[in-house]
Amino acid sequence: MDLYKVPKTETEVRILLDDGRTIDGSIFTSVTGPHGGPETILERLTDASEEFVPLACGADRLLLNKSGIILLQCPLDALASADLGQGAKEVPVRISLAGGTSLVGRLAIRMPPERARVLDYLNSAPRFVPLLGEQQITLVQKHFIVTVRSAEEG
């Protein structure tokens, strides 16, 4: 019955799981999120009331446990309504993950000046940290981060 269906948006993603598998599929998010606009993938992943997220892989549908997600890559516009870069200090970093994966990108730190260090940001950030790239955003689960260092040249 369509009366009980919740309107959803589908976004193409690539997910790296803790068992080493990579899954290409689509995440479903609500057309109305907590901030009044559409729900973002970041909001979906950091929602503490849900431990599983629905994923479509072609004709297959599955529920994916968030704790097994190392990272999720999505297009830049998938988080546009989250205003990640607006008024934020962007810090280039290299992140090393459990299992040896290394990522380079920018953290968009929006914190009071006295707490605007990368350390402060990571300690106060939710479960998944957005890493801004040129073509995509990578949402990295903090639990799998081993090291973070500056990616500035010089």
C-alpha positions in Angstrom: 0.0 0.0 0.0 1.5 3.3 -1.1 -0.3 5.0 1.8 2.3 3.6 4.2 5.4 4.1 2.0 7.9 6.7 3.2 9.3 8.9 0.4 13.0 8.2 -0.1 15.9 9.4 -2.2 18.4 7.0 -3.6 22.1 7.9 -3.8 24.9 5.9 -5.5 27.7 5.0 -3.1 30.8 2.8 -2.8 31.3 1.2 0.6 34.4 -0.5 2.0 33.5 -3.1 4.7 35.6 -4.3 7.6 35.9 -7.7 5.9 37.7 -6.2 2.9 34.8 -6.3 0.5 33.7 -3.2 -1.6 30.1 -2.8 -2.4 28.6 -0.5 -5.0 25.0 0.3 -4.4 22.5 2.9 -3.4 21.7 4.2 0.1 18.1 5.3 0.8 17.6 8.6 2.7 14.4 10.4 3.7 13.2 13.4 1.6 12.7 15.3 4.9 15.6 15.3 7.4 16.1 16.8 10.9 17.2 20.2 9.5 14.1 20.7 7.4 15.6 19.7 4.1 16.3 16.3 2.7 18.2 13.8 5.0 21.8 13.4 4.0 23.8 10.2 4.0 25.9 11.6 6.8 22.8 12.1 8.9 21.6 8.6 8.1 24.9 7.0 9.1 25.2 9.1 12.4 21.6 8.4 13.5 22.2 6.7 16.8 18.6 5.3 16.8 19.4 2.9 13.9 22.1 0.3 13.7 21.4 -0.8 10.2 21.1 1.1 6.9 19.2 -0.1 3.8 21.2 -0.7 0.7 20.2 -1.6 -2.9 22.7 -3.5 -5.0 21.1 -3.9 -8.4 17.9 -6.0 -7.8 19.2 -7.1 -4.4 18.1 -5.3 -1.2 19.9 -5.7 2.1 20.4 -4.2 5.5 24.0 -3.2 6.3 25.3 -3.0 9.8 26.8 0.5 10.3 29.5 -0.9 12.6 31.0 -2.9 9.6 31.4 0.1 7.3 35.0 1.4 7.2 34.2 4.1 4.7 31.5 5.2 2.3 32.2 7.3 -0.9 29.5 9.4 -2.5 29.2 12.3 -4.9 29.9 15.8 -3.6 26.3 16.9 -4.1 25.0 14.1 -1.9 25.9 16.2 1.2 25.2 19.6 -0.3 22.4 20.3 2.2 24.8 19.6 5.1 26.8 22.8 4.4 30.1 21.0 5.3 32.4 23.7 4.0 30.3 26.9 4.8 32.4 28.9 7.3 34.7 26.0 8.0 38.4 25.9 8.1 39.5 23.2 5.6 42.6 21.3 6.8 44.4 19.0 4.3 45.1 15.6 6.0 46.2 12.1 5.2 44.3 9.4 7.1 45.5 5.9 7.5 42.9 3.2 8.3 43.0 -0.2 9.9 43.9 -2.6 7.1 46.4 -0.2 5.4 44.1 2.0 3.3 45.3 5.6 3.1 43.1 8.6 2.2 44.0 12.2 1.4 41.5 15.0 1.6 40.3 17.9 3.6 38.5 18.0 7.0 36.0 20.9 7.2 36.5 22.0 10.8 33.7 24.3 12.1 34.5 24.8 15.7 35.2 27.7 18.1 38.7 29.1 17.4 40.0 27.9 20.8 39.0 24.3 19.8 39.7 24.3 16.1 42.5 21.8 16.1 42.2 18.6 14.2 42.5 16.7 17.5 39.5 18.7 19.0 37.5 18.1 15.8 38.1 14.3 15.7 37.3 13.9 19.4 34.0 15.7 19.1 32.9 14.5 15.6 30.1 12.0 15.2 30.7 8.3 14.3 31.5 9.1 10.6 33.9 11.9 9.6 33.5 13.6 6.2 36.7 13.8 4.2 36.3 16.2 1.3 37.9 15.3 -2.0 37.9 17.0 -5.5 35.2 14.7 -7.0 33.6 13.0 -3.9 33.1 12.9 -0.2 34.4 10.0 1.8 32.6 9.3 5.1 35.1 7.5 7.3 34.1 5.7 10.5 36.3 7.0 13.3 36.6 3.6 14.8 38.8 2.5 11.9 41.1 5.5 11.8 44.7 4.6 12.9 46.6 7.8 12.2 45.9 11.4 10.9 48.6 13.6 9.7 49.0 16.8 7.7 48.8 16.4 3.9 50.3 19.8 3.2 53.3 19.8 0.9 56.6 21.2 2.1 
